[in-house]
Amino acid sequence: KSFADANSMAVQFENGQLMLNGSPVTMSTSQPYLAGYCLPAGVDSADLYFTDQRSGIYQIDINYASTTGSASINRMTDKLNAAFAAGTCLSRSPVSVEITRFSHERVNIANGWATKSITLEWITHTARL
């Protein structure tokens, strides 16, 4: 959300409404947007004591009107790569998540949209309950 707001992009999270700077907007190809999806993997015991290793994938779909060409999507891919490059550590309260891999797919054209999927692989260690 912070990245989308800083880049004047609308954002839609799983099962949520399309939002631009905290306000709902109507979806149309005139409004590019980012869509986020969290795909967690199983939990592994990271050590014999107090922590578990959690990992997964966070997918961000970049969506622009299919008539705009690829330059805007490629610029947004570069901005996402700069913000979430491998080795980036994101923290909130006691939890820190490290991005271990950044990758992207080819542009897919469907239903008036040009969509490029970005994959962020992540890992964290959490205290056992």
Helices and strands as residue ranges (DSSP letters): H 2-6, E 10-13, E 19-20, E 23-24, E 33-40, E 44-45, E 51-65, G 66-68, H 71-83, E 89-92, E 95-104, E 108-110, E 113-127
